[in-house]
Amino acid sequence: MNRWIKALRAFAVAAVTSFCIVAAAQVPAPPEIAARSYLLVDVTANQVLAQKDIDSPVEPASLTKLMTAYLVFDALKSQKITLQQTLPVSTRAWKMPGARMFIDPKMKVPVEDLLKGLIVQSGNDATIALAEGVGGTVEHFVDLMNEQAKALGLANTTYKNPEGLATPGHTTTARDLSVLATRLMRDFPQYMYFYAIKKYRLPGTPSTNDTNRNVLLFRDPTVDGLKTGHTDAAGYCMIVTAKRDFPNLSSGRRLLSIVLGAASENARANESQKLLNWGYTAFDAVRLFDANQPVATPPVWKGTGSTIKLGRPEPIVVAVPAGSASKIKTEVARPDPLVAPFTKLQPVGSLKVTLADQPVAEVPLLALEPVEQASVLGRAWDAIRLWIK
């Protein structure tokens, strides 16, 4: 029994990340990207397509505001605040340097407008107003940011403020930013429309900062987010996501590009566009199984059912070099024997995907339905059968 439990625990650990990806030998070389570090992720397949120095510490600049937004969205989702609720503007928020939405202490501003100020205008004043509204104080909000970073597994990220102004020790990595951006989109899809807004300003305020700095929103109709950032130390940074139609994927195919430390606003946009275009043309997305489709139906011992259906609640998609889909092979790895009980969505095995005998992905498989423990008599009978087996 201990052997089976240990095997199941091993698969559970593998399932902490949805897909465990290993680069295949046939992966095409990415284009030259003029940036200190970069990362291209196929969000639909949950695969890294290209990378450079993704664990090097960097200043996140205004990319910090992704975590600020994460906490505000979480407060909205849990109904601690509402979009229509108004928040006061403190003197601290009013006096923030850098990009602003031009709010002042005479105002009470709806959360929805503050979010637009945070995301579209990258306003540091809006950021502080939201941090105080959600966390009580900026300092407590920063504590919440670091707690959330740990919960998301951002092992190399430390926040010192919610707006991203340069501060010693305020650092992250491209890898951590990809996890944060992906979780932001996955956990709060109902609020992602904020990131596609091209222009915004609060009525009665100056129009000198009303245009989203993500210029790809204006150049590429498939781009719908996310954020830019810049400080002298960080250089010009950009996290961009796009969703394009793709054969056999009814919901489309989403990529995420992260470019850090480019030389200019135009350079970060050009390099991001280059990465996205390359990812869509150099790789095909292949749907192996539909959502809730059994990948395998192995036998179960000591359960009320004789088999268990293994699969995923979402489609299983892998990205492979263009034109190589016919070479994909799959193999199910699982503990044997499988002994009930099993709860729904419990990790039970994995699907190993190879291309020309090279590993591409290992996808954790989950129990699509629960299998309860059998009666005493049923368990005893299966115990005898297992002993003979």
C-alpha positions in Angstrom: 0.0 0.0 0.0 2.8 2.4 0.8 4.3 1.9 -2.6 1.0 3.0 -4.2 0.6 6.0 -2.0 4.1 7.2 -2.8 3.5 6.8 -6.5 0.2 8.8 -6.3 2.0 11.5 -4.3 4.7 11.8 -6.9 2.1 12.4 -9.6 0.4 15.0 -7.3 3.6 16.9 -7.1 3.9 16.9 -10.9 0.4 18.3 -11.2 1.3 21.5 -9.2 2.1 23.1 -12.6 -0.5 22.2 -15.2 2.0 21.0 -17.8 5.6 20.1 -17.2 7.4 21.0 -20.4 10.7 19.8 -21.8 12.2 21.4 -24.9 12.4 19.1 -27.9 15.5 18.9 -30.0 13.8 20.0 -33.2 12.6 23.4 -31.8 13.4 26.1 -34.4 15.8 28.8 -33.4 14.0 32.1 -32.3 14.8 35.4 -34.0 17.4 37.8 -32.6 15.7 39.8 -29.9 17.3 43.1 -28.8 16.6 42.8 -25.1 18.3 41.8 -21.9 15.9 38.9 -21.4 12.8 37.6 -23.1 10.3 34.8 -22.8 7.6 33.5 -25.2 4.9 31.3 -23.8 2.1 29.4 -25.7 -0.6 29.9 -23.0 -3.0 27.6 -24.7 -0.5 24.7 -24.7 1.2 26.0 -21.5 4.6 25.6 -23.2 7.7 27.9 -23.3 8.6 28.4 -27.0 11.6 30.7 -26.6 13.6 32.2 -23.7 16.7 34.1 -22.7 18.0 34.8 -19.2 14.5 34.3 -17.7 15.9 33.9 -14.1 18.0 37.0 -14.1 16.8 39.5 -11.5 15.4 42.7 -13.0 13.5 45.8 -11.9 9.9 45.3 -12.9 9.1 49.0 -13.2 5.4 49.5 -13.9 5.0 45.7 -14.6 4.7 45.7 -10.8 1.1 46.9 -11.4 0.2 43.4 -12.6 0.4 42.2 -9.0 -1.4 45.4 -7.8 -4.3 44.6 -10.3 -4.3 40.9 -9.2 -5.0 41.9 -5.6 -7.7 44.4 -6.7 -9.3 41.9 -9.0 -9.3 39.3 -6.1 -11.0 41.9 -3.8 -13.6 42.4 -6.5 -14.2 38.7 -7.0 -14.6 38.1 -3.3 -16.9 41.2 -3.1 -14.8 43.0 -0.6 -15.1 46.0 -2.9 -17.2 46.8 -6.0 -16.4 48.5 -9.3 -19.0 51.3 -8.5 -17.6 51.9 -5.0 -15.8 55.2 -4.6 -12.4 55.5 -2.8 -10.9 58.6 -1.3 -7.7 60.1 -2.7 -5.0 60.6 0.0 -2.3 63.3 -0.1 0.2 60.5 -0.6 -1.6 59.3 -3.7 -2.0 62.9 -5.0 1.8 63.7 -4.6 3.0 60.5 -6.3 5.7 61.2 -8.9 5.8 59.6 -12.4 2.8 58.8 -14.6 -0.5 60.0 -13.2 -4.2 60.1 -13.8 -4.4 63.5 -12.1 -6.7 62.8 -9.1 -6.5 64.9 -5.9 -7.8 64.8 -2.3 -11.0 66.7 -3.1 -12.1 63.6 -5.1 -13.7 60.3 -4.4 -13.1 58.1 -7.4 -15.0 54.9 -8.4 -12.8 51.7 -8.3 -13.6 51.1 -12.0 -12.0 54.5 -13.0 -9.1 53.9 -10.7 -8.5 50.6 -12.4 -8.5 52.3 -15.8 -6.1 54.9 -14.4 -3.9 52.0 -13.1 -3.9 49.9 -16.3 -4.4 52.3 -19.2 -2.6 55.4 -17.9 -0.2 53.5 -15.6 -1.0 56.2 -13.0 1.0 55.9 -9.8 -1.6 58.1 -8.0 -4.4 55.6 -9.0 -2.2 52.8 -7.8 -1.7 54.2 -4.3 -5.5 55.0 -4.0 -6.3 51.4 -4.9 -3.6 50.0 -2.6 -4.9 52.1 0.3 -8.5 51.1 -0.5 -7.8 47.4 -0.6 -5.0 47.1 2.0 -5.8 49.9 4.4 -2.3 51.2 4.1 0.3 51.0 1.3 2.6 49.1 3.6 0.0 46.5 4.4 -0.8 46.2 0.7 2.8 45.5 -0.1 2.8 42.8 2.5 -0.2 41.3 0.7 1.6 41.5 -2.6 4.5 39.5 -1.3 2.2 37.0 0.3 0.4 36.5 -3.0 3.8 36.2 -4.8 4.6 33.3 -2.5 1.2 31.7 -3.1 1.7 31.9 -6.8 5.2 30.4 -6.6 7.1 33.5 -7.6 10.3 32.4 -6.1 12.5 35.3 -7.2 10.1 38.2 -6.7 10.1 40.8 -3.9 7.9 43.8 -3.9 8.8 47.0 -2.0 5.9 49.2 -3.4 2.8 48.8 -5.5 3.6 51.2 -8.4 7.1 50.0 -9.5 9.3 53.1 -8.8 12.9 52.0 -8.5 13.6 50.9 -4.9 16.5 48.7 -3.7 15.4 45.0 -3.5 12.3 45.5 -5.7 13.0 42.8 -8.2 11.5 40.0 -10.2 12.4 37.7 -13.2 10.9 37.0 -16.6 9.9 33.6 -15.5 8.0 35.0 -12.5 6.3 37.6 -14.6 5.1 34.9 -17.0 3.5 33.0 -14.1 1.9 36.2 -12.8 0.6 37.3 -16.2 -0.8 33.8 -16.9 -2.5 33.5 -13.6 -3.9 37.0 -13.9 -5.6 36.0 -17.2 -6.7 32.6 -15.9 -8.0 33.7 -12.5 -9.8 36.9 -13.6 -11.0 36.6 -17.2 -13.9 38.8 -16.4 -11.6 41.8 -15.8 -9.2 41.4 -18.7 -11.1 43.8 -20.9 -9.4 46.6 -18.9 -6.1 45.7 -20.6 -7.5 46.2 -24.1 -8.7 49.8 -23.5 -6.7 52.0 -25.8 -7.5 55.4 -24.4 -9.0 56.7 -21.1 -9.0 59.8 -18.9 -11.2 60.8 -16.0 -13.6 63.6 -17.0 -12.2 67.0 -15.9 -8.6 65.9 -15.9 -5.8 66.7 -18.4 -5.6 64.6 -21.5 -1.7 64.6 -21.5 -1.7 60.9 -20.4 -4.7 59.3 -21.9 -3.2 56.8 -24.3 -2.3 53.2 -23.4 1.5 52.8 -23.8 1.0 49.3 -25.2 1.3 50.5 -28.9 0.6 46.9 -30.2 -3.0 47.5 -29.2 -3.1 49.9 -32.1 -0.9 47.9 -34.5 -2.1 44.3 -34.1 -5.9 43.6 -33.8 -5.2 40.2 -32.1 -3.3 41.9 -29.2 -5.5 42.5 -26.1 -3.1 43.2 -23.3 -1.1 43.5 -21.0 1.4 46.1 -19.6 4.5 48.2 -20.2 7.1 49.5 -17.9 10.2 51.7 -17.8 12.8 53.0 -15.5 16.4 54.0 -16.2 17.7 50.8 -14.6 15.0 48.5 -16.0 15.1 49.9 -19.5 11.9 49.5 -21.6 9.8 46.5 -20.7 6.7 45.0 -22.2 4.4 42.1 -21.5 2.0 41.4 -24.4 -0.6 38.8 -25.1 -2.4 38.0 -28.3 -5.1 35.6 -29.3 -5.4 34.4 -32.9 -7.7 32.0 -34.7 -6.1 28.6 -35.3 -7.3 25.4 -37.0 -8.9 22.9 -34.7 -8.9 25.3 -31.7 -12.4 26.8 -31.5 -11.4 29.2 -28.7 -8.3 30.4 -30.5 -4.6 30.2 -29.5 -3.1 32.6 -27.0 0.6 33.6 -26.8 2.4 35.7 -24.2 5.5 37.6 -24.9 7.8 39.2 -22.3 10.6 41.6 -23.4 12.7 43.2 -20.7 15.4 45.8 -21.0 14.9 47.0 -24.5 16.5 50.3 -25.7 13.3 52.3 -26.4 9.6 52.3 -26.5 9.6 51.4 -30.2 12.2 48.7 -29.7 10.2 46.9 -27.0 7.1 47.0 -29.3 9.0 45.8 -32.4 10.7 42.9 -30.5 7.5 41.9 -28.9 5.7 41.8 -32.2 8.6 39.8 -33.7 8.3 37.2 -31.0 4.6 36.8 -31.3 4.7 36.5 -35.1 7.5 34.0 -34.9 5.6 31.9 -32.3 2.5 31.7 -34.4 4.3 30.7 -37.6 7.1 28.5 -36.3 4.8 26.3 -34.1 1.6 24.5 -34.6 -0.9 24.0 -31.8 -2.2 20.4 -31.8 -5.3 19.4 -29.8 -4.7 15.9 -28.6 -7.9 15.5 -26.5 -11.0 17.5 -25.9 -12.1 18.8 -22.5 -13.2 16.0 -20.2 -12.4 13.4 -22.9 -10.9 10.2 -21.3 -7.3 9.8 -22.2 -7.2 6.4 -20.5 -9.7 4.2 -18.6 -7.5 1.9 -16.5 -8.9 -0.7 -14.0 -9.5 0.2 -10.3 -9.2 -2.1 -7.3 -11.3 -2.0 -4.1 -13.7 0.6 -5.6 -17.4 0.9 -6.3 -16.5 1.2 -10.0 -14.2 -1.2 -11.9 -12.5 1.6 -14.0 -11.5 5.2 -13.7 -11.5 7.9 -16.4 -8.3 9.9 -16.7 -8.2 13.2 -18.6 -8.3 17.0 -18.1 -11.2 19.4 -17.6 -9.8 21.5 -20.4 -8.5 20.5 -23.9 -5.0 19.0 -24.0 -3.0 21.0 -26.5 0.7 20.8 -27.3 2.8 23.1 -29.5 5.2 21.5 -31.9 7.3 22.9 -34.8 5.2 23.6 -37.8 4.5 20.6 -40.0 5.6 18.0 -37.5 2.2 17.1 -35.9 2.2 13.6 -37.6 5.3 12.6 -35.6 3.7 13.1 -32.2 3.4 10.1 -29.9 1.7 9.8 -26.6 2.1 7.4 -23.7 0.2 7.2 -20.4 2.2 6.8 -17.2 0.4 5.9 -14.0 0.7 3.9 -10.8 -0.2 0.2 -11.0 -2.4 -1.0 -9.4 -4.8 1.8 -8.8 -6.6 1.4 -5.5 -9.8 3.4 -4.6 -10.9 5.8 -3.3 -10.3 8.6 -5.8 -11.8 12.1 -5.7 -12.8 14.1 -8.8 -9.8 15.9 -10.3 -7.3 14.0 -8.2 -4.0 13.6 -10.0 -3.6 10.0 -11.0 -1.1 9.8 -13.8 0.4 11.7 -16.7 0.4 11.9 -20.5 3.9 11.9 -21.9 4.1 13.5 -25.3 7.1 12.9 -27.6 8.1 14.2 -31.0 10.5 12.0 -33.0 11.4 10.3 -29.7 12.2 13.6 -28.1 10.2 14.8 -25.0 7.8 17.6 -25.7 5.4 17.7 -22.7 4.3 15.8 -19.7 0.6 16.6 -18.9 -0.8 15.6 -15.5 -3.9 13.5 -15.8 -6.8 13.8 -13.3 -9.7 11.7 -12.3 -12.7 12.9 -14.3 -15.1 11.2 -12.0 -14.9 10.1 -8.3 -14.5 6.4 -7.5 -15.6 5.6 -3.9 -14.2 2.8 -1.8 -16.0 -0.5 -2.1 -17.7 -2.3 0.8 -15.7 -4.4 3.2 -16.6 -7.6 1.2 -15.6 -6.0 -2.1 -12.3 -4.7 -0.7 -11.5 -8.1 0.8 -12.3 -9.9 -2.5 -10.0 -7.5 -4.5 -7.3 -7.8 -1.8 -7.3 -11.6 -2.5 -7.2 -11.0 -6.3 -4.3 -8.5 -5.9 -2.4 -11.0 -3.8 -2.8 -13.6 -6.5 -1.9 -11.1 -9.2 
